[in-house]
Amino acid sequence: MAVSSETGNRDRLTSSGVREIGGPFDRSTRGRLLAATATVIAHGGYRQATVDRILREAHVGWTDFSSEFEDLDACFVAALDAGFECAAEQTERAIADTELSFGPDAAFEASLSALLARIAASPDLANLCLVEAPALGARAVEHKERGLQRFVRLIQGGLGRGRAEVALPPLAAEMVVGGIYEVVQRKVRRGQFDELGSLPAEFRQLWMPALRSATGERQDV
C-alpha cells in the first residue's frame, strides 16, 4: 500500500496491542521490527508489505534490518514464530496456574480464556498468525504448523498433568487444536474480536466430554 496524504500519516500506523505484549516484541531493534511487521501486514496485507514500510513503522534503518534478518521473508517468519511463542507461553502459564488446584476442565477453559484475551488485545498479531500466514509461503506454513503442534502438546500434557494414568491420544489433541484454530481464525478474519470471549466455555462444553472419552475417564463436565 502506497503512502498517501489521503489516508493520513501512514508512517505511523496504529500498533493494535503488539508492542504491549513485550517478550520478543520489546523495545529492542529486533522487537520493534517484529512488532512493525505485524502492524504493517495487518494494515495492508502480506503482498503490500515492504521493508521500507516496516522500517518507517519501527523507526530504524536498513543497517538495523540487515543485521537482524537475511531478507523480508525471514522477518515475516520470525514475527510469526514470535507470535505463536507468546500465545503458547500465555496458554502454558494458565494451565500451570489452574490445573493442579482446579482440575483439567478448569485449566482447559482458563487457558483458552487467557489465549483468546491475548488475541483480542492484539488484533494485528492475530491477523499475521491466523489470517496472513498461509500467504507468506511454504516456509511460513511449516512454521505455523510447528506452532500449532506446540498447542497439541499443551493439550496432551495439560489434561493429564500429574496423573500418569491419563494418556490423551495425539489425534484427539490434534482434533481439538484444529477445531479451535478454524473457529478462531474465522472470527479474526471477519474482525469479530468481540465474540472471542464467549468461546472458552463453549469449547469446554464441546470438547471436554470427547477428551474424557478419549482418555477413558467417565467424570461429568
C-alpha positions in Angstrom: 0.0 0.0 0.0 1.5 3.3 -1.0 1.8 6.1 1.5 -0.8 8.7 0.7 -1.8 12.0 2.2 -5.4 10.9 1.6 -5.1 8.2 4.2 -3.3 10.3 6.8 0.1 9.7 8.1 0.7 6.0 7.2 4.2 6.2 8.5 2.6 5.9 12.0 0.1 3.1 11.9 -1.8 2.1 15.0 0.0 -0.8 16.6 -3.1 -2.6 18.0 -1.6 -4.1 21.1 1.6 -5.7 19.6 4.2 -3.7 21.5 2.3 -4.1 24.7 2.9 -7.9 24.6 6.6 -7.4 25.5 8.8 -10.5 25.2 10.1 -10.8 21.7 8.2 -7.6 20.8 10.1 -5.5 23.2 11.7 -2.1 22.5 14.9 -3.6 21.2 15.7 -3.1 17.5 14.6 -6.7 16.7 11.5 -6.4 18.9 10.5 -3.1 17.1 11.0 -4.7 13.7 8.8 -7.7 14.7 6.1 -5.5 16.0 6.2 -3.3 13.0 6.0 -6.3 10.7 2.7 -7.4 12.3 1.3 -3.9 12.1 2.3 -3.3 8.5 0.8 -6.6 7.4 -2.4 -6.0 9.3 -2.8 -2.6 7.7 -2.2 -3.7 4.1 -1.7 -7.5 3.8 1.4 -9.5 3.2 1.6 -8.7 -0.5 1.6 -4.9 0.2 4.2 -5.1 2.9 7.7 -3.9 2.1 11.0 -3.4 4.1 10.6 0.4 3.7 7.2 0.4 5.3 8.4 -1.8 8.2 11.5 0.4 8.7 9.3 3.5 8.9 6.9 1.9 11.4 9.8 0.6 13.5 11.8 3.9 13.2 15.0 2.0 12.3 17.3 2.0 9.3 18.3 -0.6 6.6 21.5 -1.4 8.5 19.5 -2.3 11.6 17.2 -4.5 9.5 20.1 -6.3 7.7 21.8 -7.0 11.0 18.7 -8.9 12.2 17.2 -10.6 9.1 18.5 -12.0 5.9 15.6 -10.8 3.9 11.9 -9.8 4.2 10.6 -13.4 4.3 13.0 -14.1 7.2 11.5 -11.2 9.1 7.9 -12.4 8.3 8.7 -15.9 9.6 10.4 -14.5 12.8 7.4 -12.4 13.6 5.1 -15.4 13.0 7.3 -17.6 15.3 7.3 -14.9 18.0 3.5 -14.6 17.9 3.0 -18.3 18.4 5.6 -18.3 21.1 3.8 -15.6 23.1 0.5 -17.3 22.6 1.9 -20.7 23.7 3.5 -19.2 26.8 0.3 -17.5 27.8 -1.6 -20.8 27.5 1.0 -22.7 29.3 1.0 -20.3 32.3 -2.8 -20.5 32.5 -2.7 -24.3 32.6 0.1 -24.4 35.2 -1.8 -21.9 37.4 -5.1 -23.7 37.2 -4.8 -27.5 36.6 -3.3 -28.7 39.9 -5.7 -26.8 42.0 -8.9 -26.9 40.0 -8.5 -29.8 37.6 -8.2 -30.2 33.8 -11.7 -28.9 33.0 -10.9 -25.5 34.6 -7.4 -25.5 33.1 -8.8 -26.1 29.6 -11.2 -23.2 29.9 -8.8 -20.9 31.7 -6.1 -21.5 29.2 -8.4 -20.7 26.3 -9.7 -17.6 28.1 -6.1 -16.3 28.5 -5.2 -17.1 24.9 -8.3 -15.5 23.4 -8.0 -12.5 25.6 -4.5 -12.0 24.2 -5.7 -12.5 20.7 -8.5 -9.9 21.2 -6.0 -7.4 22.7 -3.5 -7.9 19.8 -5.5 -7.9 16.5 -2.5 -7.1 14.4 -0.6 -10.1 15.6 -3.7 -12.3 15.4 -4.1 -11.3 11.7 -0.5 -12.1 11.0 -0.5 -15.6 12.7 -4.0 -16.7 11.8 -5.0 -15.0 8.6 -2.0 -13.9 6.7 0.3 -16.8 7.5 -0.8 -19.0 4.5 0.1 -16.2 2.1 3.6 -16.0 3.4 4.6 -19.1 1.6 5.5 -22.8 2.3 8.2 -21.8 4.9 5.7 -19.8 6.9 3.1 -22.5 6.7 5.6 -25.0 8.1 6.4 -22.7 11.0 2.6 -22.1 11.6 2.1 -25.9 11.7 5.0 -26.2 14.1 3.4 -23.5 16.3 0.1 -25.4 16.3 1.8 -28.6 17.3 3.0 -26.9 20.4 -0.6 -26.4 21.4 -1.3 -30.1 20.7 1.4 -31.0 23.2 0.0 -28.5 25.7 -3.5 -30.0 25.4 -2.0 -33.5 25.9 0.1 -32.5 28.9 -2.4 -30.2 30.5 -5.2 -32.7 30.6 -3.1 -35.4 32.3 -0.7 -33.3 34.3 0.2 -35.1 37.5 -1.9 -38.2 36.5 0.2 -40.8 34.8 -2.8 -43.0 34.2 -4.3 -40.4 31.8 -3.0 -40.7 28.3 -4.6 -38.5 25.6 -4.1 -39.8 22.1 -2.2 -37.3 19.8 -5.0 -37.5 17.3 -7.6 -36.4 19.8 -5.4 -33.4 20.8 -4.9 -32.5 17.2 -8.6 -32.6 16.5 -9.2 -30.2 19.4 -6.5 -27.7 18.4 -7.5 -27.9 14.7 -11.1 -27.3 15.5 -10.4 -24.4 17.8 -8.0 -22.9 15.3 -10.6 -23.0 12.5 -13.2 -21.2 14.6 -10.8 -18.6 15.9 -9.2 -18.0 12.5 -12.6 -17.3 11.0 -13.5 -14.9 13.8 -10.3 -13.0 13.4 -10.6 -12.9 9.6 -14.1 -11.3 10.0 -12.9 -8.9 12.6 -15.2 -10.4 15.2 -12.9 -10.0 18.1 -15.7 -9.1 20.5 -17.1 -12.6 20.1 -14.0 -14.4 21.3 -14.8 -14.0 25.0 -17.8 -16.5 24.8 -15.8 -19.2 23.1 -13.9 -20.8 26.1 -17.0 -22.0 27.8 -18.5 -23.3 24.6 -15.3 -25.1 23.6 -15.1 -26.7 27.1 -18.7 -28.0 26.7 -17.9 -29.3 23.2 -14.5 -30.8 23.7 -14.1 -32.0 27.3 -16.6 -34.9 27.0 -14.7 -36.1 23.9 -11.4 -35.7 25.7 -12.7 -37.6 28.7 -13.9 -40.4 26.4 -10.5 -40.5 24.6 -8.7 -40.9 28.0 -11.1 -43.5 29.3 -12.4 -41.2 32.1 -16.1 -41.0 32.8 -16.4 -37.9 35.0 -19.1 -35.4 34.3 -18.0 -32.0 33.0 
